[in-house]
Amino acid sequence: MKEKLLKILGLEHKSEYVRNFLYASNIKSSIYMSVYITCMEIWMIIRLLSRQLQGIDLRSTDYYISHYCNYAMLLAAAAVMLIFAVMYIRGKKVPQALGYVLKWAFMLICVSFGIEISAADYGKGEQVFTFLTMELFAACLLTWYPIFGFMIISVSYGIFYLTLDATLVTATGFIGATDATKINLFIMYVATLFCSFGNYARTASQARKAEELSRMNGRLEDIAKHDELTGIHNMLYFRAEAEKLLKTKKKSELTFLFLDIENFKSYNETYGFSKGNELLKRVAQMIDSAFSYSLSARFSDDHFVVLTASPGSEGTVSLISEKLESEDSDVQLHLKCGAYSPTESDDDPILACDRARFACNSIKKHFGKKYRVYDSGLEETYHLKRYVVNSIDTAVREEFLRVYYQPIMSAADDTVAGFEALARWDDPAHGVLIPALFITTLEEHRQIHKLDMFIIDRVCRDIRHRLDTGSFCPPVSVNLSRLDFELVDIVGCLCGTADRYHIPHSLIDVEITESALVGQKEKLKAELDRIRAEGFSILLDDFGSGYSTLNVLKEYRFDVLKIDMQFLEGFPDNPNTGVILENVLALAKSLGMTSLAEGVETEEQYAFLRRIGCEKVQGYMFSRPVPINQLDEKLLTGSLKPAKKEI
């Protein structure tokens, strides 16, 4: 009840925005009032002076003095109000308290002028509307809180009535204000009161709407500048501000940093996305705090960028990394950083970040290396990677891509049990590109599906040709990236291509690396189940290279366990290698999976694997990846023996 009463009176709590809006509204309204009154009073003074000089109106000296003084006072008040209002509108620093004082003074002078002029001339029927005009100006054009509006209008009408009544009594001797005058004044009073209340309600409503719009715009502006998760700046803001710095600062003093949390995906897999987000927030605040006088932002995922002019960035990054490494976690977290100093020709911050990112990626998986400066040694590789991204469509269209095959051997009888399809890129401009270069690059830039879809098509075409010619045709395994499942319907593509070439699904195996199974567990599980349901076998590639191997075996089903070649690097010097391999093979067998060891290079390795029960092997000892025609030559010459029964 109290709040409603306060709202009716206009005394409810108002935000600073609403108070300023009402204040600004009054200042703007006072401009119109001041201009009109200034013009009118100048005209009235000139008119009165003219009539006086021409002898048209023969009045007393007191009359002329009174009117000239009233006109001059109102003119002066209007002029002062106008000057103040114009200064405020133009952004000059003028005290707000002075504005309130002038508003009240202007209102009192206007009302007093109206009362005096109208009351003096009412009995003669002259300027009877001066009071009403001044009342409408002062009480209705200006915005007053209802309680103040009520007081101003009530008091001014009361004074006007009493003055009018006294004036008429003096003029007539006894009559005073007539009933008609009282009724007219009461009607004017009510009308003026409601106009004042209505003006306040309308202006206050506009103020609240404008405040809400301002709040929404502020929120949108904040979203446009800040990363929603971490609260630090986003790349939209970073790019805009970095462009300004590149134009205003000496580029030789600036350094772009690209920071990456190594093993963050494993952290997410271990602790869940909620904990992962909390970690991102903490790291973001660490970076933002450590580079407080620099420009920092979240680039994407677990990647951050900084543009700094401060020296010693490597030491700062090292301190952040130490804090990160001290996190109470079963996953070893490290902060990797790439640095790039822009040249005079650099104007695009994104390209500069890309170079810093490239330097950062060059030290991934390199233990102990936390900071790498982009230099001439990386420049050639960087441009080559950009060439790969820009040329993949041409390579697919012009068939610069090739499929090489490496045999998979049966350890039981030394026969070829299958082929693995591997991608090669024979570029007319750069020659043979290293697979590790273009595959990694295509994954980084989310273009890997173009390569994998091409390989699937060529493998199916080669299988069709072998079936048609009666050539030896064991199952062929193709490698799929985790991104294939995000970027395209890779299962649909696999099925569609095989069916288009009329290839039995049993002749195509699918290889999935262990690292590809980190994240999006439910979706990947459903997609792998779909692959198996279509009749394709699934190989788990690079077993033992990741952090969540046993979890992978628990969550997913595989037909073949492909043991990572790193297991064989310590053979035979490290006695633990044999023990681990023997137990891995036993694990695969107990889970109903065929075991396959890659990277076999020596007879000693091969003999050991056969002795402990490894079922299939693959490596340079038998053949490097070669074009299909060279593989056929090996089969024809007997250096490779086909399996008696195709699998």
MOPEQUI-V554884 format. One line per field, one symbol per residue. psi: psi as a letter, one per 30 degrees, with the letter a starting at -180 (. if undefined). A space follows every 50 residues. Layout:
psi = ???
This chain:
psi = eeeeeeeefgglkkleeeeeeeeeeeeeefeeeeeeeeeeeeeeeeeeee eeefgejjlleeeeeeeeeeeeeeeeeeeeeeeeeeeeeggljkkeeeee eeeeeeeeeeeeeeeeeeeefeffgkhfgeeeeeeeeefeelkkkeeeee eeeeeeeeeeeeeeeeeeeeefffeakleeeeeeeeeeeeeeeeeeeeee eeeeeeeeeeeeeeeeeeeeeeeffkkeefflllfeeeeeeeeeeffflk ffflkkkkkkjkgeeeeeeefleeeeeeeeeeeeeeeeeehfgljllkel chkllkjkgklgeeeeeeeeeeeefgkjkfkjkljkkkkkjklffjfjee eeeeeeeeeeffgkgjkfjfkkkkafffeeeeeeeeeeeffeeeeeefhf klklkkkkkkfeghljflkkkkkljjkfegakkkeeefeeeeeeghgffe eeeeeeeeeeeeeeeeeefglkilkkkkkklefefeflieeeeeeeeeee ghkkffgklkkkleffgklheeeeeeeeeeeeffgklkkjlhkffafhee eefeflklekjjkkffffegkgejffeeeeeeeeeeeeefggkkkkklgk fleeeeeeeeeggkellklfeeklklleeeeeeeeefgfkkkkejk.
